[in-house]
Amino acid sequence: MNLSDINTLKNLLSRHGFSFKKSLGQNFLIDSSVCPAMAEAACNENTGVLEIGPGVGVLTYELSKIAKKVVAIELDERLKKVLPITLAECENVEIIYGDAMKLDLHKIIEEHFSDCDNVCVCANLPYYITSPIVMMLLESHLPIKSITVMVQLEAAQRLCAEVGSRDAGAVTVAVNYYAESEILFSVGRESFMPSPNVDSAVIQLKIRENPPIAVKNEKKFFSLVKACFAQRRKTLLNTVSNTLKIDKNELRNALNQIGLSDTVRGEALTMEQLAALSDLI
Ligand code: SAM
């Protein structure tokens, strides 16, 4: 069954009375070149792949051809009628119905992938929770090698921006702390059914063994990062002193000690400068 064929997909879904739920970010891929390219970039024959949101299984099918095993987590139980049909040939796939944000992913990886050499995440993410999912995957220190996901183009640019550039946000710093990021290719809105109002891109985050900077206190570092980007138009001195309740003189001294002017904006700081500032305040 060619799941990327719009008529096949329409017939299949209408036979099962399936209607798309916008609230679950349901836009299904109908471009036959995208999923093989994602699967190729994400895994090899020794990989256990965790997929989030298989939909009708178009990416799952391609992953199952390359990977050792695929475990896909799907929130929408209406797909219980569809996935056994579309993935009938795929013996190395298991579907878990539930919320990827709430399930114990450490346990799932341990239970399903102990015989795999490496584990990765690959998904066409629901866009309404892109950043929370990416941050949950990074912050929970899962034993994974990489995250290869399709996200909205603007999210891809932010997640993969250079820290210190105008495209960067607090999430960019967090991604950079845990992973090396890269935009692999872009995907137009016409590649989906229904077609969304935005374009997309596939990004890859390769998980670092160690963060690129050393900080004395990780929690303090991330609070500072959040505060730096909280009000982008304001100077770092104003926004950080207000948000973190730090005395302005203390903060001014810390900025000067690392060679920064007290009119600098939070978004202009590099990873090293953010780390140095967090250690000083
Ligand atoms: N992978 C399919 C494709 O490429 O055509 C579908 C991708 S669609 C953008 C996102 C999928 O994620 C939908 O099937 C949706 O039901 C599912 N989903 C939404 N929120 C979820 C969550 N919290 N946990 C697991 N799956 C979720």
Boltz pocket constraint, residues with backbone or C-beta under 6 A from the ligand:
constraints:
  - pocket:
      binder: B
      contacts: [[A, 24], [A, 25], [A, 26], [A, 27], [A, 28], [A, 29], [A, 52], [A, 53], [A, 54], [A, 55], [A, 56], [A, 57], [A, 58], [A, 59], [A, 73], [A, 74], [A, 75], [A, 76], [A, 98], [A, 99], [A, 100], [A, 101], [A, 123], [A, 124], [A, 125], [A, 126], [A, 127]]
      max_distance: 6.0
